[in-house]
Amino acid sequence: MTMDELKRQAAARALEEVSDGMKLGLGTGSTAKHFVELLGVRVRSGLNVIGVPTSEATRADAERCGIKLGTLDDLDRLDLTVDGADEVDPALNLIKGGGGALLREKIVAAASDRMVVIADETKWVAALGRFPLPVEVIPFGLAATQRAMAQAFAQVGASGQMVVRKRHDGHAFVTDGGHWIVDTHLGVIPDAPHLAGLLTSIPGVVEHGLFIGLASLAILAGPQGIRVVERP
């Protein structure tokens, strides 16, 4: 079974968490794209839901699939967000942002009663940090922001290279919000919740890819089948 087929299996299992009338956060990335496509099939068969996309790419996918869309300005609270992850640890803390949509993803997840993470089992790790941690930053004063980030990493016993994400043409990758992303190669993050708080306090940091205490359920697909993990 290919990795893409595993992702689709996880997305299909997540559809079981959706019921008629729900207001849904729609994640970004290759696994979330499968969920949007499968949700569109259900919608065309009569399922009534409203989706809030976490990126312009997801908005385009959802519109193509015929899913009715709204915004957090229109909707008080979302019932459920379904999104992928770059890493998931046993406490269901996450690293997200490989696709560059971490700011909107976190806003939508925080506005939801539940967040369900869908991924292939290779995303399950004992400790976060093998995947580079994305940090969304203001371009102004970047060097000062990076120095403050390095101090935050040192406080939790981590260190590593910081690289401004680039597009294929060599220019800086720009998020939907108009910011840059610094990918930090830490290897292991000894205390992810502590680091999350430290990064949030840095003025030049808009948001970071540590999603702490937001996911309530993880659906992991592997060659042996689906594993469902609830947050302890």
N, C-alpha and C positions, 0 to 999 in steps of 0.2 A: 504494500500500500504506500502511495506517495505521500510526501509531507502535505501537499495540497488536499489530498483526500482525507487525511487525518484532521486537518483544520475544518474541513466541511462537516465531518462527523461531530466535532465539538460544537460547531454552530447549530447543527440540527438538534443536538441535545438541549441547547439553550432555548430553542423555540418552545420546548415543553414548559418553560417558566413564563411564557407569554399567554395572557388571556384577553378576551374581548374587552375593549374599552380602555386598555392601558395607555399610559403616556410613557414613551420609551426614549431613553438616550441611545443614540446609535453611534458606536465607536468607529475608530479609524484604523486602517491597516488591512493586511491581507486576510486575516482570520475574520475580522469584523465585516469585511466585504462579503464573505460567504453568508454571514448572518443576515445582512441586508437583502441579499438576493433571495434567500430562502424565506425571509419574512415577506418579501414582495409576492412570492407565490401564494402564501397564505392570504395576503391582502386581496389579491385578485380572485381568491375563492370565497371572499366575504368577511374576512377578519377586519374588525374596525379598531385601528390604533392610530395614534399620533406620534410621530418621531421628531426628536431634536438631534440634528446631526452635529458631530464634533469637529467637522472640517468641511471645507468647500468640496473636497473630493467625495466625501460621504454624502453631502447634499446632492451632488450630481448623480451618484449611484442610486440614492433613494428616490429621486424624482424619476429616473429612468425606470425604476421598478414599480412606480405607481403608489408609493407610500405617502400618505398625507403628512405634511410637515408643519411644525410650529416652532416657537422660540421660548426661551426662558422668561422673556418679557410677557408672553401671553399666558404661560402655564405656571401655576403656583408651585407645583411639586411634581416630580416624575416618579412613576411607580418602580421603574427598573431601567438600569443601564446595562447594556451588553457590550463588552469591549475586549480586545485582545490584550496581551502583555508581552514584554520582552523577557521578563523574569518573574517568577512567583516563588515565594519562600513558604515554609510550613505555617507561618502566621498569616498567610495570604497578604503580606506586604508585597508590593510590586515595584519593578522598574518599567516605566513606560516612556514613550517619546521617540522611539526609533523612527517613527513616521513623521515626526515633527509637529504633532498636534497636541502635545501634552497639556498646554494651558487650557484649551477648550475642553479637552477630555476630563481634566480634573474639575473644572467648573460644573460640567454636566454630571459627573459622578457624585460630587458633593451635594447636588440638588436632587438626588435620587434616594428613594427609600432603600433600594438594594442595588448592588453592583455585582453582576455575574461576569467572571473572567473566563474567556474561552481561549484555549491554546493547545498546541501539541505538547506532548509530555517532555520534550527537550527543554521547555521553558521552566520546568520545575527545578529549583536549586536549593541546596542546604542553606546558603547564605547569599544575599544579593551582592552584585558587584562585578561579576564576570562580564556581563554586558555593560558597555560604557554608559555611564549615567548622564543623560541629557540634562543640561541646565539652560533654560531660556533666559537670555540677558538683553539689556539695553546696549546697543553698540557704543553709546557715549561712555567714556571712562572705563573701557573694557579691561585695561591692564590693572586698574585699581580693583575692579570687581574680581578678577582672577586671583589677585593677591589675597583678597578676603576669603575667596573660596578655598585657597590653599591652606589658610589658617583654620578654616572650618574642618577641612579634611584631617589636618594634624590633630585637632582636638579629639577626634574619634579614633585616632590611630591608623589613618589611611593616607595614602599619597599616590600620585600618579600623574600621567601626562594629560594636559588639557588641550583640546584641539577644536578650533572653530570649525563647525561643519561647513563643507563647501558643496556647491552644485557641481554638475558634470563639467560646466564651462569654467570652473575655477573661482567663480564669484561666491560670496558668502550665501549660504542657504538662508532664506528669509521666511519666517513663519507666517501663517495667516494673519497674525496680529502685528506683523511688521518688525519682529525682533530677530535676533540671531540665536543660535544654539551652540553652546560649548559642550562637547562630548568629553567626559572625564573617565579615564581608564584607570580604575582603582583596584581592580582584581577582586578584592573582598571588602565589603563595608562592615566593620565590626559592630556598629550600632546605628542601624538605618533610621530609627525614629529620632534619635538625637541629632544625627546629621541633617535630617529633614528640617528640624527646627532651626538649626544654625544657618542653613542656606536661605531659609525664608526671611531671616532677619537682615540679610545683606541688601543694601539699597538698590544695587544694579541688577539683582536677580529678580526677574519677573515671576518665574515659577520653576520648579524642578521636577524631574521624573520619578521621584520617590512618592508612591501612593501608599500612605500608611493608614491602616484601619478603614479603608473605603470598601474593599471587596468583601462580600459576605459568602460568596460561593465561587469555586474554581472548577471548571469542566476541562479535563485534560484528556486528550485522545492519544492513544498509542497503539502499537501492533496487537496488544492483548485486549484492546477494547477501551471503553470510556471509564475514567476514574473521576468521581465527584468528591471534592473536598470542601467542607464547611470551615469557616473561620472559627478557631478555638474560642 
